[in-house]
Structure formats: C-alpha cells, structure tokens
Amino acid sequence: MNSYECGCDTIHDKQSHILEYHIKDILKEPDLHENQPWKQQEILETLCWITREASSTVLQDSIHLLLPPLLIVLDDYDPDYKKQGVVMVHDMILKLDASFVSSYGIDNLFLESLFKCLTYLSQERDIELLQATYPCILDLIAKVKKNRIQLYERVLTEGVLTGFSYAGQKIKFLPILIVPIGTLYQALGILGVQYLKALVPVLTDALCMVSSHPKLKQIHVLAAHALRVVIKTCWPRIPYYKGRIMASIAKSWTFYYEQKDQAMCDDIKQVYQVFEAACQGQHKLDQEALLSFNPTLFQPLFF
C-alpha cells in the first residue's frame, strides 16, 4: 500500500488511515475493473491486505466493490490463485456478522466455489488449497441460517468421503481430510450414522497405518481424535463395527506401547474407553482373546 498516495493532511498511521478513509478510492480505480489485472502480484497483495487488515465495518461498507475481484480470484483455474482467493474469503468471513452474511447472500456467492475447491485432489499444489478451504467453508457454514445441516453433510460427502476415495492413498492428503471429521460429526449428530460404513474403515486403517513417512504420528493422533468423536456421536451403531475398531486399537496400542510413547498410549486408551462404553459388553470376547494372547501388553490398555 506504500504506492497509494492521498492528499490528506497530517497522517500518523498511513495504513490505518487508508483502510478507514480510502478503500473505496482504491477499489474504484478504473484500471482495476477495466483490465481486471488480478494476477498482478501488486494487485493481489492489495486485495489480500484489505481483507486481512480492514475492520468489519469497512468490509461491510465496501462489500459491493470487494466481491467481484474476490470471486474472480477464487474461481481461477490455477490452485495457487484459488488458494489466495480462499484465504481472502476466510479473512472476510471471520470478521462479518452472521446476520450480514445471510442478508447479503455471501454464503450463496461463495459456497459453490468453495465446494469446487474440495475436489482438487490430484497434485501436490492442491494440498495447500485443501488446507485453506476446509476451515473456510466450515466457518462460512457456521454463519449460515438455512440448511446448515445439509451443508455440513455436503462437506462430508462431497469433500471428505470423496477425498478419501480419490486421494486416501496419498499420505500427504490424509491429515487434511481427517481434521474436519470431528467438527462435522458434532454438527451432524446421529445423522452421521449413515456414513459409518464408508468412514469407519478409513479411520481405523489410518489409526494403525504403518509407514516411515514423517507425518505418520500426526495421522495417528488425528485419527484417534476423529474416531473418538464418531464413536461418541454414533454409539448405538458402533457394536456393528466392533471387530474392525478393536483390531485397529490393538495394533496401534502395540506399536506405541513398545515405543514407550506415553502420550500416544493415552490417546489410544481414550479411544478404547469410549469404544467400550458404546459396546456395552459386546466386545468382551475380543478383549478376552487379546488378554489371553498377551496379558502383559494389553492389561494396561483395558484396565
């Protein structure tokens, strides 16, 4: 913003002054709208600066000027530019009141573009786009008044579950796809039961995955947290998956118990405790089999 000059007298804080008094002047400059040079670094940095630094009042007052360029950047074919668009939209959403978001139709303007971002699952360049998009779309849905549950459900089905289908074998994508699951199941409640058939295998496989990849432990931690939330939320149906869940817990426990990783053992034990509560005794045969196989290893898990 150092290139912008105004004729105002005595200014102690130039950036604050420009944000408060000259945002509309910048956004109304003819060249910005006639040539649409949104891929020029200086212009993109200006937009990023405005959405990052402007107050909610300034954003609301200038929203009609901000939306066109934001949509252009967000809908660009290049994942790098799309990511910048997502970041700007997220910065703006966090500052705007839910009532303003709904009344101005901001949710309708951005949601479909954000859902499209969730389908970028093939290239390394897509990773940062996905990382930016999930928190953005969840924060936007949280400010939507109508059809909120249906939108969370779309994030789960069109985002997370589709992501596992196309990129679940790519270990760099796994943490990004696992992170939103807890939030989504807390929002969906018992409605999430219908997706257990697709989700439980993914989470149990992630919990006991073996790899030399440096992100492996992060994946285990995230899978343990997500599985706890899913079990707590959908506990009436969990006994149906007891064999798969118990096997996953046992494998993960064995690995970290032998590694003497107390923090990870505590996480796995918490998964077992909510699993035990959900099963209400229906898992006892599996528990007894493991204790019979190696009591020294499994007693600390079960008792």
C-alpha positions as CSV (number, residue, x, y, z in Angstrom):
1,M,0.0,0.0,0.0
2,N,3.0,2.3,0.0
3,S,2.3,3.2,-3.6
4,Y,-1.1,4.7,-2.8
5,E,-1.0,8.4,-2.1
6,C,-3.7,10.6,-0.7
7,G,-3.9,14.4,-0.2
8,C,-4.9,14.3,3.4
9,D,-3.1,16.4,6.0
10,T,-1.1,15.0,8.9
11,I,-1.3,11.2,8.9
12,H,0.4,9.3,11.8
13,D,-0.6,5.8,10.7
14,K,-0.8,5.6,6.9
15,Q,-2.2,2.1,6.7
16,S,-4.9,2.7,9.3
17,H,-5.8,5.9,7.5
18,I,-6.1,4.3,4.1
19,L,-8.2,1.4,5.5
20,E,-10.6,3.8,7.1
21,Y,-10.9,6.5,4.5
22,H,-9.6,5.4,1.1
23,I,-10.5,1.7,0.5
24,K,-13.4,2.7,-1.9
25,D,-11.0,5.0,-3.7
26,I,-8.6,2.1,-4.3
27,L,-11.3,-0.4,-5.4
28,K,-12.9,2.2,-7.7
29,E,-9.8,2.9,-9.7
30,P,-10.8,2.4,-13.4
31,D,-7.8,0.3,-14.3
32,L,-8.8,-2.4,-11.7
33,H,-12.1,-3.0,-13.3
34,E,-11.4,-2.3,-17.0
35,N,-8.4,-4.6,-17.3
36,Q,-9.0,-6.9,-14.3
37,P,-5.3,-7.4,-13.6
38,W,-6.0,-9.7,-10.6
39,K,-2.9,-11.9,-11.4
40,Q,-0.5,-9.0,-11.0
41,Q,1.2,-9.5,-7.7
42,E,0.8,-5.9,-6.5
43,I,-3.0,-6.0,-7.1
44,L,-3.3,-9.4,-5.4
45,E,-1.3,-8.2,-2.4
46,T,-3.6,-5.2,-2.2
47,L,-6.7,-7.3,-2.1
48,C,-5.1,-9.7,0.5
49,W,-4.1,-6.7,2.6
50,I,-7.6,-5.2,2.5
51,T,-9.3,-8.4,3.6
52,R,-6.7,-9.1,6.2
53,E,-6.5,-5.7,7.8
54,A,-9.8,-3.9,7.3
55,S,-12.3,-3.8,10.1
56,S,-15.7,-5.5,9.8
57,T,-17.3,-2.0,9.4
58,V,-15.0,-1.1,6.5
59,L,-15.6,-4.5,4.8
60,Q,-19.3,-4.3,5.1
61,D,-19.3,-0.8,3.7
62,S,-17.1,-1.8,0.7
63,I,-18.5,-5.3,0.1
64,H,-20.0,-4.5,-3.3
65,L,-16.6,-3.5,-4.5
66,L,-14.7,-6.4,-3.0
67,L,-16.9,-9.3,-4.1
68,P,-16.3,-9.1,-7.9
69,P,-12.4,-9.4,-7.6
70,L,-12.6,-12.0,-4.8
71,L,-14.9,-14.2,-6.9
72,I,-12.6,-13.9,-10.0
73,V,-9.5,-15.0,-7.9
74,L,-11.5,-17.7,-6.2
75,D,-12.7,-19.1,-9.5
76,D,-9.3,-19.1,-11.2
77,Y,-8.2,-22.4,-12.7
78,D,-4.8,-22.2,-11.0
79,P,-4.8,-23.8,-7.5
80,D,-2.3,-21.2,-6.3
81,Y,-4.6,-18.3,-7.1
82,K,-7.6,-20.2,-5.9
83,K,-5.9,-20.6,-2.5
84,Q,-5.3,-16.9,-2.3
85,G,-9.0,-16.4,-3.0
86,V,-9.9,-18.8,-0.2
87,V,-7.6,-17.1,2.2
88,M,-9.2,-13.7,1.4
89,V,-12.7,-15.0,1.7
90,H,-11.9,-16.6,5.0
91,D,-10.4,-13.4,6.4
92,M,-13.5,-11.6,5.4
93,I,-16.0,-14.2,6.7
94,L,-14.3,-14.3,10.2
95,K,-15.0,-10.5,10.6
96,L,-18.5,-10.3,9.2
97,D,-21.6,-10.9,11.4
98,A,-23.7,-13.9,10.6
99,S,-26.7,-11.6,10.0
100,F,-24.8,-9.7,7.4
101,V,-23.5,-12.8,5.7
102,S,-27.1,-14.1,5.3
103,S,-28.8,-10.8,4.4
104,Y,-26.2,-10.0,1.7
105,G,-26.2,-13.6,0.4
106,I,-22.5,-14.0,0.8
107,D,-23.0,-17.7,1.6
108,N,-24.7,-18.2,-1.8
109,L,-22.0,-16.4,-3.6
110,F,-19.0,-18.3,-2.2
111,L,-20.2,-21.8,-1.2
112,E,-20.3,-23.4,-4.6
113,S,-16.8,-22.1,-5.4
114,L,-15.5,-23.4,-2.1
115,F,-17.1,-26.8,-2.7
116,K,-15.3,-26.9,-6.1
117,C,-12.0,-26.3,-4.3
118,L,-12.6,-29.5,-2.2
119,T,-12.4,-31.5,-5.5
120,Y,-8.7,-30.6,-6.1
121,L,-7.1,-33.9,-5.0
122,S,-4.5,-34.8,-7.6
123,Q,-1.4,-32.6,-7.4
124,E,1.0,-31.6,-4.7
125,R,-0.1,-28.0,-5.4
126,D,-3.7,-28.9,-4.3
127,I,-2.6,-29.7,-0.7
128,E,-2.4,-26.0,0.4
129,L,-5.7,-25.3,-1.4
130,L,-7.4,-28.0,0.6
131,Q,-5.8,-26.9,3.8
132,A,-7.2,-23.4,3.3
133,T,-10.6,-24.5,2.1
134,Y,-11.9,-26.8,4.8
135,P,-11.6,-24.2,7.7
136,C,-13.0,-21.5,5.4
137,I,-16.1,-23.5,4.3
138,L,-16.8,-24.7,7.9
139,D,-16.6,-21.1,9.2
140,L,-18.9,-19.9,6.5
141,I,-21.5,-22.6,7.1
142,A,-21.4,-21.8,10.8
143,K,-22.7,-18.3,9.9
144,V,-25.5,-19.7,7.6
145,K,-29.0,-19.6,8.9
146,K,-30.7,-22.0,6.5
147,N,-29.9,-25.6,5.5
148,R,-26.8,-25.7,7.8
149,I,-27.0,-29.5,8.5
150,Q,-27.4,-30.2,4.8
151,L,-24.3,-28.1,4.0
152,Y,-22.2,-29.9,6.7
153,E,-23.4,-33.2,5.1
154,R,-22.2,-32.0,1.7
155,V,-18.8,-31.2,3.1
156,L,-18.6,-34.8,4.5
157,T,-19.8,-36.5,1.3
158,E,-18.5,-34.3,-1.5
159,G,-15.4,-33.3,0.4
160,V,-14.1,-35.8,3.0
161,L,-15.5,-39.1,1.7
162,T,-14.8,-38.2,-2.0
163,G,-11.4,-37.1,-0.9
164,F,-10.7,-40.5,0.7
165,S,-11.9,-42.2,-2.5
166,Y,-9.6,-40.3,-4.8
167,A,-6.6,-39.4,-2.5
168,G,-6.9,-41.6,0.6
169,Q,-3.8,-43.5,-0.5
170,K,-1.8,-40.3,-0.7
171,I,-0.4,-39.8,2.8
172,K,0.1,-36.0,2.5
173,F,-3.7,-35.6,1.9
174,L,-4.8,-37.8,4.8
175,P,-4.3,-35.3,7.7
176,I,-6.3,-32.6,5.7
177,L,-9.2,-35.0,5.1
178,I,-9.3,-36.3,8.7
179,V,-9.2,-33.0,10.5
180,P,-12.8,-31.8,9.7
181,I,-14.4,-35.1,10.7
182,G,-14.8,-34.3,14.4
183,T,-16.4,-30.9,13.6
184,L,-18.7,-32.4,11.0
185,Y,-19.9,-35.3,13.3
186,Q,-20.5,-32.9,16.2
187,A,-22.7,-30.9,13.9
188,L,-24.5,-33.8,12.2
189,G,-25.1,-35.8,15.3
190,I,-26.9,-39.1,14.9
191,L,-27.4,-38.3,11.2
192,G,-23.8,-39.3,10.7
193,V,-24.7,-43.0,11.3
194,Q,-25.5,-43.5,7.6
195,Y,-21.8,-42.7,6.7
196,L,-20.2,-45.1,9.2
197,K,-19.8,-47.8,6.6
198,A,-17.6,-45.6,4.5
199,L,-15.9,-43.7,7.3
200,V,-15.0,-46.3,10.0
201,P,-12.7,-48.4,7.7
202,V,-10.8,-45.2,6.7
203,L,-10.3,-44.1,10.3
204,T,-9.4,-47.5,11.6
205,D,-6.9,-48.0,8.8
206,A,-5.4,-44.6,9.5
207,L,-5.1,-45.3,13.2
208,C,-2.9,-48.3,12.7
209,M,-1.2,-47.3,9.5
210,V,2.5,-48.4,9.2
211,S,4.8,-46.1,7.3
212,S,8.2,-44.4,7.5
213,H,6.6,-41.1,6.5
214,P,7.2,-38.2,8.9
215,K,3.5,-37.4,9.1
216,L,2.6,-40.8,10.4
217,K,2.2,-39.9,14.0
218,Q,0.2,-36.8,13.2
219,I,-2.2,-39.1,11.2
220,H,-2.5,-41.4,14.2
221,V,-3.3,-38.5,16.5
222,L,-5.9,-37.1,14.2
223,A,-7.5,-40.5,13.5
224,A,-7.7,-41.2,17.2
225,H,-9.5,-37.9,17.9
226,A,-11.8,-38.3,14.9
227,L,-12.7,-41.8,15.9
228,R,-13.5,-40.8,19.5
229,V,-15.9,-38.2,18.2
230,V,-17.5,-40.6,15.8
231,I,-17.9,-43.3,18.4
232,K,-19.4,-40.9,21.0
233,T,-21.8,-39.4,18.4
234,C,-23.0,-42.7,16.8
235,W,-22.6,-45.1,19.7
236,P,-25.8,-47.1,19.1
237,R,-24.4,-48.4,15.8
238,I,-20.7,-48.8,16.9
239,P,-21.0,-52.5,18.1
240,Y,-21.6,-53.4,14.4
241,Y,-18.0,-52.4,13.7
242,K,-16.5,-53.7,16.9
243,G,-14.1,-56.2,15.3
244,R,-12.5,-53.7,13.0
245,I,-12.3,-51.0,15.7
246,M,-10.9,-53.3,18.3
247,A,-8.3,-54.7,15.8
248,S,-7.2,-51.1,14.9
249,I,-6.9,-50.1,18.6
250,A,-4.9,-53.2,19.4
251,K,-2.4,-52.7,16.5
252,S,-1.9,-49.1,17.3
253,W,-1.5,-49.8,21.0
254,T,1.0,-52.5,20.4
255,F,3.2,-50.1,18.3
256,Y,3.2,-47.2,20.7
257,Y,3.4,-49.3,23.9
258,E,6.6,-50.9,22.5
259,Q,7.8,-47.4,21.6
260,K,7.1,-46.3,25.2
261,D,5.2,-43.3,23.8
262,Q,3.0,-42.5,26.8
263,A,1.2,-39.6,25.2
264,M,0.1,-41.7,22.3
265,C,-0.8,-44.6,24.5
266,D,-3.1,-42.2,26.5
267,D,-4.8,-41.1,23.2
268,I,-5.4,-44.7,22.2
269,K,-6.7,-45.6,25.6
270,Q,-9.2,-42.8,25.4
271,V,-10.4,-44.3,22.1
272,Y,-10.8,-47.7,23.7
273,Q,-12.7,-46.2,26.7
274,V,-15.4,-44.6,24.5
275,F,-15.5,-47.7,22.4
276,E,-16.0,-49.9,25.5
277,A,-18.8,-47.6,26.7
278,A,-20.5,-47.8,23.3
279,C,-20.3,-51.6,23.0
280,Q,-21.8,-52.2,26.5
281,G,-20.1,-55.5,26.9
282,Q,-20.5,-56.8,23.3
283,H,-16.7,-56.5,22.8
284,K,-15.8,-58.8,25.7
285,L,-14.8,-61.8,23.5
286,D,-12.3,-59.8,21.6
287,Q,-11.0,-58.3,24.8
288,E,-10.5,-61.7,26.3
289,A,-8.8,-63.1,23.2
290,L,-6.2,-60.2,23.3
291,L,-5.6,-60.7,27.1
292,S,-5.1,-64.4,26.5
293,F,-2.7,-63.7,23.7
294,N,-0.5,-61.2,25.6
295,P,-1.7,-60.1,29.0
296,T,1.4,-58.0,29.8
297,L,0.8,-55.9,26.6
298,F,-2.9,-55.5,26.8
299,Q,-3.8,-55.2,30.5
300,P,-2.6,-51.5,30.6
301,L,-5.0,-50.8,27.7
302,F,-8.0,-52.5,29.2
303,F,-7.7,-51.8,32.9
